[in-house]
Amino acid sequence: MVLKFIKMQGAGNDFVVIDGVSQRIEITAQLARRLADRNFGVGCDQVLLVEKPQRADTDFRYRIWNADGAKSSSAATGALLRALRA
């Protein structure tokens, strides 16, 4: 599997930001853990998946997984880095 992503860091945290707009990808807890693994994966604190918007009044949708594979409701630094990259 080829996966388009960017690794970003800020405020002492690092993120794998995945482009889910130009490629179809389903992130599972297992995949998030594998990506976050610092020994055998890319290594990160959180995985952010940027997707096409689901509402007309938004530019994009993003979902977040912590390194342990659990879904997260926020990643302020990750969102800021993504916004700066837009």
Buried (B, 14 or more C-beta within 10 A) or exposed (E): EEEEBBEBEEEEBBBBBBBBBEEEBEBEEEBBBBBBEEEEBBBBBBBBBBBEEEEEEEEEBBBBBBBEBEEBEEBEBBBEBBEEEE
